[in-house]
Amino acid sequence: MHDFHTHFIPPDVLTWLKDHQNLVNAKWINKEGGKDPFLVINEKWGFELKKAFVDGDFYLTEQEKAGVAHSVISPIPQLFLYDFREEITTDLSTVYNRALAEWTKKTPQKLSALGTVPLTNPEKAAQVLSEAMNLGLKGVIIGPGISGHMLSDEFFTPFFEEANRLKAIVFIHPLLCEDPRLKRRMMPNLIGVPWETTVCATDILLSGMIDQYPEVKILFAHGGGFLPYQIGRLDKGYEQWGLVSSKLKGKPSEYLKRFWYDNVLWNAESIQFLTKTVGEDRVVPGSDYPFDLSVWPPEDSNLKGSASLLG
């Protein structure tokens, strides 16, 4: 079984964070009763720095115990660093990508990886993507956009042109939603995270950019958010309004089958619905390990999705 959605922080990245602690406002906070500190970057998205995040040998042992034959490792969203100057984000991206490349080369049968890029500068992001794939990475993980720009904007053209040329995997992973209505009962994570994916995925689909960049392998986290469940509404809008249909060559439900989706849904019926909606070759197993809301071990899935995404 593969695991396409899992995260790790190599030692070189931890060293970089400690060396640049003041620059990125990194804090290690010990909480009462907890054995591991919480890592907080720039007062956002704190998370428990569990052993599986930082200890490669321990990670591989847990992978084997869970029956995972191969993991596609991604950087953590908290370290995308889109809030900082391009130079800072580029520096950490370079360190992160090299460290992951070195680790995966030691155990290629068990590990491969995606990199991270300075998305706030699409030209630089394209360059870092190319460098990452030259190191052996399969593509990159990115957020659902940046402040003032959605991923379908022309602003990102240089990045997607390069991703298309390289036939890269682009794993789109949400960041915590900052809707003020959600600041209670863990709702930023519970529904804000899949909502961010829903907005991003819907915008990408309706923009028709997948026709412009047909070689990019776009993978959406957490089953595509709420989009697959509401695809009938998009199809109806396609029939009703020119603003919906003008950029598309077919119904939204047809475009839905041109992306990939992980099965991090915690519910067998939801996974079955997703698979029936988009096709077996578009759903890949994932866990979100070792974050708190992970499916561990990951739900097994057919091999068609893994083969089509890695092929």
Buried (B, 14 or more C-beta within 10 A) or exposed (E): BBBBBBBBBBEBBBEBBEEBEEBBBBBBEEEEEEEBBBBBBEEEBBBBBBEBBBBBEBBBEBBEEBEBEBBBBBBBBBBBBBBBEBEBBBBBBBBBBBBBBBBBEEBEEBBBBBBBBBBBBBEBBBBBBBBBBEBBBBBBBBBBBBEEBBBBBEBBBBBBBBBBBBBBBBBBBBBBBEEEEBEEEEBBBEBBBBBBBBBBBBBBBBBBBBEBBEEBBBBBBBBBBBBBBEBEEBBEBBEEEEEBBEBBEEBBBBBBEBBBBBBBBBEEEBBEBBBEBBBEBBBBBBBBBBBEEBBBBBBEBEBBBBEBBBE
